[in-house]
Amino acid sequence: MDPILQITFFEIAMSLLAVCTIYELAKVVLPDDVAGPGGWLIDTSDDN
């Protein structure tokens, strides 16, 4: 059986939830010059 066929919807949903949680936690924990308005890793400003 192909290994890709063994991945369930629940595993995909939990992975997406984990990524979103880590992203939100990084915005809160990291300093503003890293993850804030104009940050080099996560830019939270509204400018396009």
NORMOPE-V59584 format. One record per residue. SS is DSSP state (~ for helix, > for strand, _ for the rest). PHI is phi as a letter, one per 30 degrees, with the letter a starting at -180 (none if undefined). NEAR is the number of other C-alpha atoms within 12 Angstrom. Layout:
# NORMOPE-V59584
ss->SS phi->PHI near->NEAR
ss->SS phi->PHI near->NEAR
This chain:
# NORMOPE-V59584
ss->_ phi->none near->6
ss->_ phi->d near->6
ss->~ phi->d near->7
ss->~ phi->d near->10
ss->~ phi->d near->8
ss->~ phi->d near->11
ss->_ phi->d near->14
ss->_ phi->c near->12
ss->~ phi->d near->12
ss->~ phi->d near->11
ss->~ phi->d near->13
ss->~ phi->d near->14
ss->~ phi->d near->13
ss->~ phi->d near->14
ss->~ phi->d near->15
ss->~ phi->d near->14
ss->~ phi->d near->14
ss->~ phi->d near->14
ss->~ phi->d near->14
ss->~ phi->d near->14
ss->~ phi->d near->14
ss->~ phi->d near->15
ss->~ phi->d near->19
ss->~ phi->d near->17
ss->~ phi->d near->15
ss->~ phi->d near->21
ss->~ phi->d near->24
ss->~ phi->d near->16
ss->~ phi->d near->15
ss->_ phi->d near->20
ss->_ phi->d near->18
ss->_ phi->d near->19
ss->_ phi->d near->17
ss->_ phi->c near->18
ss->> phi->b near->22
ss->> phi->a near->21
ss->_ phi->d near->18
ss->_ phi->i near->17
ss->_ phi->d near->17
ss->_ phi->d near->16
ss->_ phi->c near->17
ss->> phi->b near->22
ss->> phi->c near->21
ss->_ phi->c near->21
ss->_ phi->d near->15
ss->_ phi->d near->8
ss->_ phi->d near->7
ss->_ phi->c near->6
